[in-house]
Amino acid sequence: MTRVVRDWDRFWFEAKTTRALSLYRIGLGLVVLVDAARRAPWLDMLYSDLGLITVETLTEHLGRTPSTLFAIDASPTTVWLLFVAWVVSAACFTVGLATRASSVAVFVLSASFLA
């Protein structure tokens, strides 16, 4: 029984390297940054009220308000501000600055731009 307890303690509480998680975080951050760079020329046309489909049109088509930050305000200025916040949070996530907060911001903003 002591071997089981010792193995349990070793599995959960022994110090382990975080290199693999750090490489995964860096890779994911770079993918988000590349995706943001590829979307940058199309921001006004795809996400703002000046574009092809407005939030009102999408709401009428879906029968509900879309789950995105653009449902609050889809003006071109807001779209660009959200885009800058997305890029900054992805850069912070990639280099490891305020990783918890930046990961939440990357998730919420990525969900808005990818929805």
N, C-alpha and C positions, 0 to 999 in steps of 0.2 A: 504494500500500500504506500510506503514512503517513496518508492520509485515513481509511482504515478503522480504523487503530489509534487515531487521534485521536477519531473518532466513538465507538469502543468505550470509550475512557477517559472521554469526556464523558458517555456514557449511564450508566456504572456509578459514576463517582466524582465527578461534579459535584454540588455542594450543591443540594438540592431542598427545597421547602417541605413541611411535614408537616401542613398545615391539613386536607387531605381526610381523612387518617387520624385526626386528632384529632376531627373531626366524626363520623366513623364510630364511633370509640370511645365518644364521648359519647352518640350515638344508641343504640348497642347497650346501653350501661349503663342508659339510661333505660328501654328496653324490658324489660330484666331486672328493674329495680326495679318497674315497673308490673305485670309478671307476678307478682312476689313479693307485691305488695300485694293482688292479686286472689286469690291462694291463701291468704293469711293466715287468713281466717275458717274455712277448711276443713282446717287442718293436722291436728288430732286425728282427724278422721273419715277423711281420705284416706291419711295416712302413718303413724300410730301404731298400736300394738297395740290401742288402744281403738276403732279404726275398723271400717269395713266388711269389709276383707280384711286379714288379718294376713300377716306374712312367711311363717309356716309354711304357711298355706293357699295362698299364691302359689307356694311351693316345691313343694308337692304337685301343684298344677295344672300347673306348667311342667315339673316333673321335674328342675329344677336350681335353685340359689340365684340369685335375681335380682341383677343387677349394679348395686347401689345401696349407699350407705352405711347405709341402713336395715336391710340384712341383718345388720349387726353388732349393732345395738341399735335397736329401734323403740319405745322407751318415749316417752311424751309429752314428758318433759324433754329427752331427746336430740333429738327432732324439733324442738323449739323452739330448742334451742342451735344445731343445724345451720341452721335458718331464719335466726336472728340472724347467724350467720357468713356465710350467703349474702347477706343484705342489706348487711352491712358490707363484704364484699368487692366487691359490685356498686357500692356507693357509692364506695369507693376507686378502683375501675376507672373509674367515670364521671368523677371529678374528677382522675384521673391520679396518684394516690398509689400507689407501689409497683406500677406497672402490670403488670409481668411476674408477680409473685407473685399479685396479685389476679386477673389473667386466668386463671391456672391454677385458683385457688380457685373463681372463677365458673364455669369449665367443669365442674369435678368436682361442685360442688354443684348446678349446673343439671342435669347429667346424672342426679343422684340424684333431684331433685324432678320431673323430666320423664319418668323411666323408668317 
